Amino acid sequence: MEVMWGRDGVWLIVVVVGFLYSICEGGSTSSFLRNDYLSLDMPLDSDVFRVPPGYNAPQQVHITQGDHLGKSVIISWITPDEPGSSTVVYWAQDTRLKRQAHGFFVTYRFFNYTSAYIHHCTIENLKFDTKYYYEVGIGNTTRQLWFKTPPPPGPDVPYTFGLIGDLGQTYDSNTTLTHYEESPTKGDAILFVGDLSYADDYPFHDNVRWDTWGRFIERVAAYQPWIWTAGNHEIDFAPQLGEARPFKPYTNRYHVPYKASGSTSPLWYSIKRASAYIIVMSSYSAFGKYTPQYKWVEKELPKVNRSETPWLIVLMHGPMYSSYENHYMEGESFRVMYEKWFVEYKVDVVFAGHVHAYERSERVSNIAYNIVNGLCRPLNDESAPMYITIGDGGNLEGLATAMTEPQPRYSAYREASFGHGILDIKNRSHAYFSWNRNQDGYAVEADSVWLHNKYWTSLEHASLATQRSNNLQQTATQ
Ligand SMILES: [Fe+2]
């Protein structure tokens, strides 16, 4: 019998087995069982939404980085009854010298809602790696809070970021935030990958839910910067309500230092923080060739000095690689535009949200396709970023549980549970990423991976190769 199969038969078996292997060899899909697919928003009278006591007391205090380097902080807060003061008094922990910075306030209307007074104040020329106290409000209703500036940018500066996306304001959102706060490796800043309050899921995009969200996150956001990315729930495009200017509540409430990186829009910008260079992109702004975002990213990527900030991180809302059925291929046009650059410039990791689940990819690229060559499968590529979807903050829309089957090869691990991530940068070559699911203890890692820096690792490989070839040449001439 075996002889009758002949050479062609053996090849046929090899091809069939190879094909089955190629479609089945994905990573792992968690078998973790959960019983809370849907999650309810916390009621308006929940303690986490409590209004601080006192007439016109500042509320919804949140901070973000205020410049490109990390020596400046934007402090934002809201006064409900009257404008009050936009001044911030601040001082370093090791000094009694109090300084003042003067900000401004804005208000906006959205259909039948009028915002209170939204203050933004940038404090500048801070010392690196220093704890600062700051005070907002006047009279008897001042509030004192604090933050810590990052160390100066440098290649081996350790730094820890939290990763949260699609947070909303449900009981699960509260669990996610608590787990982040209680984590033994709690971050020093949060990289937030979009979809903040989910106010637009309410009739008339009830902006009261933007206010409750601001009060909910204050317990973390007043003390460490959240690096903002806009998601689809920030668009608030409602021409039927007379609201046709996209991103109105978001851009009034959450300011970012976009001008410091030469951007013309708060929806895309970059910052340096310790050993990381973070590029924030907008999935819901024009991103095709010749658009302002495209032109900015085109100039931005070559500017990154990996000898100063080795870790190149990109944030966006819609994932470029996701194997969940929900939002399947929504990020495809973005991938077609930008993946080639991410590989060329050796981006270390791309974090996204949008899909309400967790997924981590292998290092793959899919950039060989040119319409006629048929090369349309993702391939292992050591120059490619790792893609991590972390849209599992816990919003009222629930989990994305349906997954495409079989699990594609590029998907290393996927699980539909709420949770948060921690990116712990150790030095120029190594960083550790871990993911915590809400059902586990604070210190439990449901998934983790070591990241080897794409720039420094490839340099090491290149120098090893050069060394080997020099050795060979020397041996040949001896
Ligand atoms: Fe989204």
Residues whose N, C-alpha, C, O or C-beta is under 5 A from the ligand:
A	BS01	LIG	D195 G231 N232 H354
